[in-house]
Structures are given as structure tokens and as C-alpha cells.
């Protein structure tokens, strides 16, 4: 995001956040200011207003911002001791700035920087606590290159125990043209929002009675889940995976032994006491259970690799403020597998998973993706990461070697590994450019040792296998959320909950239409009969609104010719086709998972 941004763009957006804060202060002098960093499309600033503001205030704020920009102001850096800075912000009655400087002082900072805005007459018009990164003059911000986008609530420092502030988001671009392109994309994103389309298409729902972050899949949504699971099973069968099933809960001692309680407890649901003595947890991931299956019988080098797969249901205690539709939930179905292999087998196994990713991208029409090679951070050894520096270096080099050999582009990212080993995280972009983290491929050199997993090698010695954790489809929830937005709800035929709407023109054509429905069903297709009680136009509009890939309109001509008038909802093309030919084509498209 901002830290990866082009420096000029970063400075532009950072400068605009200062102008936003200055404009708000001019309009509402009693406002308390906090922080305002650049983000991937602009910047935001968090305020504490005496009286709430609304969207209707946006134009007024933008007008004041343009006035500031047109008059011009230079940014001037001022070094100040921490103590003097604290006194300054107390005098300005800005408690959030006071707290920030006090914390910097506790961390050993004896000096901080303020940035003052100086107008053409040399007068100071605004000052902020800031580490820098600005344009020389606010006149370099295009007056037609920004737009206030939205308001949101935000807790001070992200802690729900603190005051709730008002966050103002502003889009900032180097030109009016780039801003316009962004606004067009934003409007398209609103149309494709998986929460909006999920409701309109009846795919999933949430219930206050069930709880936040716990999606309920409707019959239509369940079709998509089932088709994805079917795809995963087919792919895994080809690569000789074996399937297992595990329970939703386990004793706390299991997660103590794996290290999850030490490194992952905050993301786990609170413990349950069962039988008056044992502590159980809802499982946050499947791997500890799979390790127990591996350990349940003697293993030989001849058995390896073992590729153990499960569509296991897991639970993560996400903060309520972080929940977001299907993208961040508390109940999730993991497309999970664990490969137990020797060190010599690692390269082939890791490479095979990478190729599996690429095959999924081809099936879904994903042509833009990024692979992030997440490394450990040396400062986190013993706390955030397993304290095995030599093994970290060794396994990271193993992954690096495979990724270079695969030919896939990747970037190395420090301090983002799993606690037990390095990993590859896959980020993809939907058709409208929205970024998603959708899959992962991880190497685990630690937990198999803690669990006492062993296999007998050729020389009769006992060795610990490596474990590869992989989830190429991530979770049903996030993957389906991505696909809804990627396809704008108009899924390819194989994935569509309803594949074709069957529309008799009038009552006399109803029997033929019902016969067509039965023939389609007999071939494993998913048709929806649309009763002629409603007008023809209304039913066609409803079929398009529900994004059925095909609408089959059946009138006298089709009845007599044993044919169907096919309307392709995506292309708007129409053609009359013999019924048997349409069924043959549809079955083949589903079989081949054609886009």
C-alpha cells in the first residue's frame, strides 16, 4: 500500500492529507486532529468533531481545500524536543498529538518533527506532527485531482476501547483524468460489491440471531460451494491426494503442543470446559488434526509423500470491526491439505502446488496475480517465530530455489512468515482491479518435530518429515466473494447456481417448456422454469437481473421445431438452436469448465 507507493505520489497524497486537516480546522476550529496517512488511492485523516458532520459537508470541505491550494503554502520542517512538542500540543488543545509524542518519548525519542504550512506572506497557517514526505508547495496538488469519498468511524489507534473518531477518506491523483478513471472504477466496484450482489442473487445471508461473521449459505450459494469443492477434489485426485475428515473441536493440549496457543491464541475462540476438567477449543485450522492422523500409524519412506486433503470447517475469532462480508469471517471452509515429505521430495511437492495455483487461475480467467515470498524477521525469533535461525535460512533458500525454477515472478517480503516457516502468499486482482489475498503455500519445519511425527528411512533410522501447508482456493468464503466481484455475479455456466431460465411465451407452450426442464436436469444441468403467469418481458428482465447465463424462450416455432431460442445474457446475442444441440454444447461447456 502506501509504503510501496511511488515517492512522488506518496508526497502528493501526504500533502493533501495536511490540506484536508487544515480545511477541517478552518471550518470547525474546535476539531481535534489525530493522524492522516497516505493510502493506495489517496489519503485519510481521523478527527474528533464537536458536532457530527455528514456527506453534505463534503462540498464545503473541498471548496476550502481548493482555496488553500490556490493561495499556495510552503511546507517548512521544524525540529523540536519531545518535551517542547508536548507543551506545544497541550497549548493547542490537541490531546491525540500529545499522546503520540508522549509515546515517542517513552520509546526513547528525544526529538520530533513538526511541519508548518507557511503562506505567501510568511504567516504560519497550519502545523502538524509529521515524519515528512511532502510536495514543496500545496500548489503542486491539482485542484481538480482530488475528491472526498466517504466518512467512516475509526477507533483511536484501532482500539475499540478508545474514543471513536470520524475518518474522512479522500481520493488523490496527479491529474483530473486519473481521478476520473478511479471514480469510474469505484462506481463499477459498487455494482460488483459481493455483499450487494450476494443479497440480490440470494447466495448467502447473515443473521443477528446466528452471529456476526457467520455466513449462512442459501441453496444457490451452496451450489457454488459444491462446485468449487468438486473442482478441488478432481484436481487433488489427479495428484494422488487422500481425503480425511476431522472434528470441529479439540483439546487445548493439542494446540499447546503445536504452538498455536503460544502464537495464535488471539485469533482463536475462547476455550470451553467439557466434562468439568478438559479445555477444548474450536479449531482455527486443520493441520493439528491432520498431524494426529499421520501419527496414528507407523510410516515408512515408501509411504511418502502423503498428501492429506480436507474441506475442513474452521473458526477464527476475528475482531468485530474487521469483519467484512465474505472477505473476513469467523466461520470458514478451508480448501486445505498437508503434504508430508522428505527433504529430497520437497522441491517436486512445492512445485506441484505452484502449478496447481496456475491451473486454477486459468480456470477462473485470472491473468493478474502476485506471489509474495514471506520471510521471517530476525527480531521476532523466539516470540513471533520459532527460534531456529539456521532452519529459517535453510528452508527459505529451499523455497527461493523452487520459485526461481518455477519461472513465476515473486517478491520477497520480510517479517510476514508463518510462525513455523516461510510461505508463499498469492494475491490476485479481480476484473475491476481489486486486490485479494486468496491462497497460500507454506513450509513447516517445526510443528512435525513438536508433534513427534516420524517415518522410518531407508537405513532404518527415524526421521521427521517436512510438512507443506497449502490452500490454493483459500476458503469458500473469500474465494466466492472474489469470484462474485470478478464475474460481476454472472458466473460461467459450470459455476452458475441457475444455468438457464426456461421461458414459455404463453400457457400453450408450458408443457414443452417443462419437458425441456426435465431433459436438461437429466443431463445434470440446472434450469429454472419461469411461469407464464408473468409477462414475457418481465420474465426476461428477471432472468437478466438474476444473471442466468442463458434464457431459453419457447414459443410456437420452438415447440414445432423441437428447438430453443437462446438468449446469451452476457453477449446479448440470440439464436435458434435444436434442443439436442443446445444440451450437447451446455454439457460440454460445464465439463470443460469453459469461461
C-alpha positions in Angstrom: 0.0 0.0 0.0 1.4 3.4 0.9 4.9 2.1 1.9 5.2 0.6 -1.6 4.0 3.8 -3.3 6.0 5.9 -5.8 7.6 8.6 -3.7 6.2 11.5 -5.7 2.7 10.0 -5.4 3.2 9.4 -1.7 4.3 13.0 -1.1 1.3 14.3 -3.1 -1.2 12.3 -1.1 0.5 13.0 2.2 0.4 16.8 1.4 -3.3 16.5 0.6 -4.0 15.0 4.0 -2.4 18.1 5.6 -4.6 20.3 3.4 -7.7 18.3 4.4 -6.8 18.7 8.1 -6.2 22.4 7.7 -9.5 22.9 5.8 -11.4 21.0 8.5 -9.7 23.1 11.2 -10.7 26.3 9.4 -14.3 25.3 9.1 -14.6 23.7 12.6 -12.0 25.3 14.9 -12.8 23.1 17.9 -11.9 19.9 16.0 -9.3 17.6 17.5 -6.9 16.1 14.9 -5.1 12.8 15.1 -3.4 11.1 12.1 -3.6 11.3 8.3 -1.5 8.8 6.3 -1.5 8.2 2.5 -3.3 5.0 1.3 -3.4 3.2 -2.0 -5.8 5.6 -3.7 -5.4 8.8 -1.7 -5.3 9.6 2.0 -7.5 9.9 5.1 -7.5 11.9 8.3 -9.1 11.0 11.6 -10.9 13.8 13.5 -12.9 14.2 16.7 -15.7 16.7 15.9 -17.7 18.5 18.5 -20.8 18.0 16.3 -21.1 15.3 13.8 -20.6 16.0 10.1 -22.3 14.4 7.1 -21.8 13.7 3.4 -23.5 17.1 2.8 -20.4 18.8 4.2 -18.1 17.3 1.6 -18.5 20.1 -1.0 -17.8 22.7 1.7 -14.6 21.0 2.8 -13.5 20.5 -0.9 -14.1 24.2 -1.5 -11.9 25.2 1.5 -9.2 22.8 0.4 -9.1 24.3 -3.1 -8.9 27.8 -1.6 -5.9 26.7 0.4 -4.2 25.1 -2.6 -4.9 28.1 -4.9 -3.3 30.5 -2.4 -0.3 28.3 -2.1 1.7 27.3 1.1 5.2 26.0 1.6 6.0 23.1 3.9 8.6 24.0 6.5 10.2 21.4 8.8 10.8 22.3 12.4 12.8 20.1 14.8 11.5 20.2 18.4 12.4 18.4 21.6 9.8 15.9 22.7 9.2 17.9 25.9 8.6 21.2 23.9 6.4 19.3 21.5 4.2 18.0 24.3 3.9 21.5 25.7 3.1 22.9 22.2 0.3 20.4 21.6 -1.1 20.8 25.1 -1.3 24.6 24.4 -3.1 23.8 21.1 -5.5 21.6 23.0 -4.8 18.6 20.8 -4.7 15.6 23.1 -4.2 13.0 20.4 -0.9 14.7 19.3 0.1 14.9 22.9 -0.4 11.2 23.4 1.6 10.4 20.2 4.6 12.5 21.3 4.5 11.1 24.9 4.6 7.6 23.4 7.6 8.5 21.2 9.3 9.9 24.3 8.7 6.6 26.2 10.3 4.8 23.2 13.4 7.0 23.7 12.8 9.7 21.1 14.2 13.0 22.4 13.3 15.0 19.2 10.3 15.1 16.9 9.5 16.9 13.7 6.6 19.4 13.1 5.7 20.5 9.6 4.4 24.1 9.3 2.4 25.4 6.4 3.7 28.9 5.5 1.6 31.2 3.2 3.0 33.7 0.7 3.2 36.4 3.4 5.3 34.2 5.6 2.5 33.5 8.1 2.1 30.1 9.7 -1.4 28.7 8.7 -1.2 25.1 10.0 1.2 22.8 11.8 1.2 19.0 12.2 3.3 16.4 13.9 4.8 14.5 11.0 7.8 12.5 9.8 7.8 14.1 6.4 7.2 13.3 2.8 5.5 16.4 1.1 5.5 18.4 -2.0 7.4 21.7 -1.8 4.2 23.7 -2.1 0.5 22.8 -1.8 0.0 24.4 -5.3 1.5 21.2 -6.7 -1.7 19.4 -5.6 -4.0 19.5 -8.7 -7.1 21.4 -7.5 -9.2 19.0 -9.8 -7.2 15.9 -8.8 -8.9 15.1 -5.5 -12.3 14.2 -4.2 -13.7 13.4 -0.8 -15.1 9.9 -1.0 -16.6 8.9 2.3 -16.9 9.1 6.1 -16.2 6.2 8.4 -16.0 5.5 12.2 -12.5 4.7 13.4 -11.3 3.9 16.9 -8.3 5.9 18.1 -5.2 3.7 17.4 -7.5 0.9 16.2 -8.6 0.0 19.8 -12.3 -0.3 20.4 -11.7 0.7 24.0 -10.6 4.2 22.8 -12.6 7.1 21.5 -14.4 6.7 18.2 -13.2 9.3 15.7 -14.5 10.3 12.3 -12.4 9.3 9.3 -12.6 11.3 6.1 -11.3 9.5 3.0 -10.1 11.5 0.0 -9.1 10.2 -3.4 -5.9 12.0 -4.7 -4.4 11.7 -8.1 -1.8 13.6 -10.2 -4.4 14.6 -12.8 -8.1 15.1 -13.3 -8.1 12.3 -15.9 -6.6 9.7 -13.4 -9.1 10.8 -10.8 -11.9 10.3 -13.2 -10.7 6.8 -14.1 -10.6 6.0 -10.4 -14.1 7.3 -9.8 -15.4 5.2 -12.8 -13.7 2.2 -11.2 -15.3 3.0 -7.8 -18.8 3.1 -9.4 -18.1 -0.3 -11.1 -16.9 -1.7 -7.8 -20.1 -0.6 -6.1 -22.1 -2.6 -8.7 -19.9 -5.6 -8.3 -19.7 -5.5 -4.5 -20.1 -9.1 -3.3 -22.3 -8.0 -0.4 -24.7 -6.2 -2.7 -24.7 -8.9 -5.4 -24.8 -11.8 -2.8 -28.1 -10.3 -1.5 -29.6 -9.5 -4.8 -28.8 -13.0 -6.2 -29.8 -14.8 -3.0 -26.4 -16.5 -2.5 -25.8 -16.0 1.3 -27.1 -14.1 4.3 -26.1 -13.1 7.8 -28.3 -13.3 10.8 -28.1 -11.4 14.1 -29.5 -14.5 15.8 -26.7 -16.6 14.4 -23.9 -14.0 15.0 -21.6 -11.7 13.1 -19.1 -13.2 10.7 -21.0 -16.4 10.5 -22.4 -16.7 6.9 -25.4 -18.8 6.0 -25.3 -20.3 2.5 -28.6 -20.4 0.6 -29.4 -23.2 -1.8 -28.0 -21.1 -4.7 -24.8 -20.2 -2.8 -24.4 -23.8 -1.7 -24.3 -24.8 -5.4 -21.2 -22.6 -5.9 -19.6 -24.1 -2.7 -20.3 -27.6 -4.0 -18.9 -26.8 -7.5 -15.7 -25.4 -6.0 -15.3 -28.5 -3.8 -16.0 -30.7 -6.7 -13.3 -28.9 -8.7 -10.8 -29.2 -5.8 -11.5 -32.9 -5.4 -10.9 -33.6 -9.1 -7.6 -31.7 -9.1 -6.5 -33.4 -6.0 -7.5 -36.9 -7.2 -5.3 -36.3 -10.3 -2.3 -35.7 -8.0 -3.0 -38.6 -5.7 -4.2 -36.8 -2.6 -6.1 -38.8 0.1 -9.1 -37.3 1.8 -9.7 -37.1 5.5 -12.4 -35.6 7.9 -11.7 -34.2 11.3 -13.9 -32.7 14.1 -14.6 -29.1 14.7 -13.1 -29.0 18.2 -10.0 -30.4 20.0 -8.4 -30.3 23.4 -6.3 -27.3 24.3 -3.3 -29.6 24.9 -3.2 -30.3 21.2 -2.8 -26.6 20.4 -0.3 -26.2 23.2 1.9 -28.9 21.7 1.7 -27.5 18.1 2.5 -24.0 19.3 -0.8 -22.4 18.1 -1.8 -21.3 21.6 1.5 -19.6 22.0 1.5 -17.9 18.6 -2.2 -17.8 17.5 -4.4 -17.6 20.6 -5.8 -14.2 19.9 -7.3 -15.5 16.7 -8.9 -18.4 18.5 -12.4 -18.6 20.1 -12.4 -18.6 23.9 -11.9 -22.1 25.4 -14.8 -24.3 26.5 -14.7 -26.5 29.6 -16.1 -30.0 28.9 -16.6 -32.8 31.4 -15.7 -30.4 34.2 -11.9 -30.7 33.6 -10.8 -30.7 29.9 -10.4 -27.4 28.0 -11.5 -27.5 24.3 -11.2 -25.0 21.5 -13.0 -24.6 18.2 -10.3 -25.5 15.6 -8.7 -22.4 13.9 -7.0 -24.6 11.3 -6.9 -28.3 10.3 -3.2 -29.1 10.5 -3.0 -30.2 14.1 -5.8 -32.8 13.4 -4.0 -34.0 10.3 -0.8 -34.4 12.2 -2.6 -36.7 14.6 -3.8 -38.8 11.6 -0.2 -39.0 10.3 1.0 -40.1 13.8 -1.8 -42.7 14.2 0.3 -45.5 12.5 3.9 -46.3 11.6 5.2 -44.6 8.4 8.0 -45.6 6.1 9.9 -43.6 3.5 8.0 -45.7 1.0 4.7 -44.1 2.1 5.9 -40.6 1.4 4.8 -38.2 0.2 1.4 -38.3 1.8 -0.9 -35.6 0.6 -3.7 -35.3 3.1 -6.7 -33.1 2.0 -9.8 -31.9 3.7 -12.5 -29.3 3.2 -12.4 -28.7 6.9 -14.5 -26.1 8.7 -12.5 -23.8 10.9 -13.3 -20.8 13.2 -11.3 -17.6 13.7 -12.2 -15.1 16.4 -11.8 -12.0 14.2 -12.3 -8.6 15.7 -15.9 -7.5 15.1 -14.6 -4.3 13.5 -12.6 -6.3 10.9 -15.5 -8.4 9.7 -16.3 -7.7 6.1 -18.9 -9.6 4.1 -17.3 -12.9 3.0 -13.8 -11.5 2.9 -13.2 -11.7 6.6 -15.5 -14.0 8.6 -15.4 -16.1 11.8 -16.7 -19.4 10.2 -14.7 -20.6 7.2 -14.4 -23.7 5.0 -10.7 -24.3 4.2 -9.6 -25.8 1.0 -6.8 -27.4 3.0 -4.1 -30.0 2.5 -0.9 -31.1 4.2 1.9 -32.9 2.4 4.3 -34.9 4.5 7.5 -35.5 2.6 11.2 -36.0 2.8 13.6 -33.1 2.2 14.5 -34.7 -1.2 10.9 -34.7 -2.2 10.2 -31.1 -1.2 11.1 -29.4 -4.5 8.7 -31.6 -6.5 5.9 -31.2 -4.0 6.2 -27.4 -3.7 6.5 -27.1 -7.5 3.3 -29.2 -8.0 1.3 -26.9 -5.7 2.6 -23.8 -7.6 1.4 -25.4 -10.9 -1.9 -26.1 -9.3 -2.3 -22.4 -8.5 -1.7 -21.5 -12.1 -4.3 -24.1 -13.3 -6.9 -22.5 -11.0 -6.0 -19.0 -12.4 -6.6 -20.3 -15.9 -9.9 -21.8 -15.0 -11.2 -18.6 -13.4 -9.7 -16.3 -16.0 -7.3 -14.6 -13.6 -4.5 -13.0 -15.5 -3.1 -10.7 -12.9 -1.6 -12.1 -9.8 1.4 -11.6 -7.5 3.3 -14.2 -5.4 4.7 -12.8 -2.1 7.6 -14.8 -0.6 7.1 -14.2 3.2 10.3 -14.4 5.2 10.9 -14.4 9.0 12.1 -11.3 10.9 15.2 -11.8 12.9 13.9 -9.6 15.7 10.9 -11.9 16.2 12.8 -15.1 16.8 11.6 -16.7 20.0 8.4 -14.7 20.1 6.7 -14.2 16.8 8.7 -17.0 15.1 10.2 -20.3 16.1 13.8 -19.7 17.4 15.7 -21.8 14.8 17.7 -19.3 12.8 19.6 -21.9 10.8 16.5 -23.7 9.8 14.9 -20.4 8.8 17.8 -19.7 6.5 17.8 -23.2 5.1 14.1 -23.5 4.4 13.8 -20.0 2.9 16.6 -20.9 0.5 14.7 -24.1 -0.4 11.6 -22.1 -1.2 13.6 -19.5 -3.1 15.2 -22.2 -5.3 11.8 -23.7 -6.2 10.2 -20.3 -7.0 13.1 -19.4 -9.3 12.9 -22.7 -11.0 9.1 -22.3 -11.5 9.6 -19.2 -13.6 6.9 -17.4 -11.6 7.6 -13.8 -10.6 7.7 -13.2 -6.9 8.7 -10.6 -4.4 10.4 -11.3 -1.0 8.7 -9.7 2.0 10.4 -9.8 5.3 8.7 -10.4 8.7 5.5 -11.9 7.3 6.2 -15.7 7.5 4.1 -18.2 9.5 5.4 -18.9 12.9 6.7 -22.3 11.8 8.2 -21.5 8.5 8.4 -19.4 5.3 5.4 -19.2 2.9 4.2 -18.0 -0.5 1.0 -15.9 -0.3 -0.9 -15.3 -3.6 -2.6 -12.0 -4.3 -4.9 -11.8 -7.2 -6.8 -8.9 -8.9 -10.5 -9.1 -9.9 -11.8 -7.8 -13.2 -12.1 -4.3 -11.7 -8.6 -4.2 -10.2 -9.5 -5.0 -6.6 -6.7 -6.9 -4.8 -7.4 -10.1 -2.8 -5.1 -12.4 -0.8 -6.6 -15.7 -1.9 -4.2 -18.6 -1.4 -1.1 -19.8 0.5 1.7 -22.4 0.3 3.8 -22.9 3.4 6.7 -25.0 4.6 6.6 -26.2 8.2 9.9 -27.4 9.7 8.8 -27.0 13.3 5.4 -28.5 14.2 6.1 -32.0 13.0 9.0 -32.2 15.4 6.9 -30.9 18.3 4.2 -33.5 17.5 6.7 -36.3 17.3 5.9 -37.2 13.7 8.3 -39.8 12.4 9.0 -42.0 9.4 11.5 -44.9 9.0 14.1 -44.1 6.4 16.0 -46.5 4.1 18.7 -47.0 6.6 16.2 -47.9 9.4 16.7 -44.6 11.2 13.7 -42.4 12.3 13.4 -39.0 10.7 10.9 -36.2 10.9 9.0 -35.3 7.7 8.7 -31.8 6.3 5.1 -30.6 6.1 3.8 -28.3 3.3 0.6 -26.5 4.2 -1.4 -25.5 1.1 -4.7 -23.9 0.3 -4.9 -22.9 -3.4 -8.6 -22.0 -3.1 -8.2 -20.4 0.3 -11.6 -20.5 1.9 -15.0 -20.9 0.2 -16.0 -17.6 1.7 -13.2 -15.4 0.4 -12.9 -17.2 -2.9 -16.6 -16.9 -3.6 -16.5 -13.2 -2.5 -13.7 -12.7 -5.0 -15.5 -14.6 -7.8 -18.8 -12.7 -7.3 -16.9 -9.5 -7.9 -14.7 -10.9 -10.6 -17.6 -12.1 -12.7 -20.0 -9.4 -11.5 -22.4 -12.1 -10.5 -22.6 -13.5 -14.0 -20.8 -16.8 -13.4 -19.5 -19.1 -16.2 -22.0 -21.8 -16.9 -20.4 -24.5 -14.8 -20.4 -22.4 -11.7 -23.7 -20.6 -12.1 -26.3 -21.6 -9.5 -29.0 -21.5 -12.1 -27.6 -22.1 -15.6 -30.6 -21.3 -17.8 -34.0 -19.8 -17.4 -36.8 -21.6 -19.2 -39.4 -19.2 -20.5 -42.6 -20.4 -22.3 -44.0 -17.5 -24.3 -47.6 -18.3 -23.1 -49.6 -21.1 -21.4 -49.9 -23.3 -24.5 -46.1 -23.6 -24.6 -45.8 -24.6 -20.9 -45.8 -28.4 -21.4 -43.0 -28.2 -23.9 -41.1 -25.9 -21.5 -41.5 -28.4 -18.6 -40.3 -31.2 -20.9 -37.2 -29.2 -21.7 -36.6 -28.6 -18.0 -36.6 -32.4 -17.4 -34.3 -33.1 -20.3 -31.8 -30.6 -19.0 -32.0 -31.9 -15.5 -31.4 -35.4 -16.7 -28.1 -34.3 -18.1 -27.0 -32.8 -14.8 -27.8 -29.2 -15.8 -29.5 -26.6 -13.5 -32.5 -25.0 -15.3 -35.2 -22.7 -13.7 -38.7 -22.8 -15.0 -40.3 -19.3 -15.3 -44.1 -19.5 -15.1 -46.0 -17.8 -17.9 -48.3 -16.1 -15.3 -46.0 -13.1 -15.6 -45.5 -11.2 -18.8 -42.7 -12.3 -21.2 -40.8 -9.1 -20.9 -40.9 -9.2 -17.1 -39.5 -12.8 -17.0 -36.7 -11.9 -19.4 -35.8 -8.9 -17.3 -35.9 -11.1 -14.2 -33.6 -13.7 -15.8 -31.2 -11.0 -16.8 -31.4 -9.4 -13.3 -30.7 -12.8 -11.7 -27.8 -13.3 -14.1 -28.8 -16.7 -15.5 -26.2 -17.3 -18.3 -28.8 -18.3 -20.8 -32.5 -17.6 -21.3 -34.4 -20.2 -23.4 -37.5 -18.6 -24.9 -40.0 -21.2 -26.1 -42.9 -20.3 -28.4 -44.9 -22.0 -31.2 -41.9 -22.1 -33.5 -39.7 -23.8 -30.9 -42.4 -26.3 -29.9 -43.0 -27.4 -33.5 -39.2 -27.5 -34.3 -38.1 -29.1 -31.1 -35.7 -26.2 -30.6 -34.9 -23.4 -28.3 -34.5 -19.6 -28.8 -31.3 -19.0 -26.9 -30.5 -15.6 -25.4 -27.0 -15.2 -24.2 -27.3 -12.8 -21.2 -23.6 -11.9 -21.3 -23.3 -11.1 -25.0 -27.0 -10.3 -25.7 -26.8 -12.5 -28.8 -29.9 -14.6 -29.7 -30.1 -17.6 -31.9 -32.5 -20.6 -32.5 -30.8 -23.9 -31.8 -32.1 -27.5 -31.9 -32.7 -28.6 -28.3 -30.4 -31.6 -28.5 -27.6 -29.4 -29.9 -28.0 -26.9 -27.1 -27.9 -29.6 -24.4 -24.8 -31.1 -26.0 -23.0 -27.7 -26.0 -24.0 -26.9 -22.5 -22.9 -30.2 -21.1 -19.5 -29.8 -22.8 -19.1 -26.3 -21.5 -19.8 -27.5 -18.0 -17.5 -30.5 -18.4 -14.6 -28.3 -19.7 -15.4 -25.5 -17.2 -15.4 -23.1 -20.1 -15.4 -19.4 -19.4 
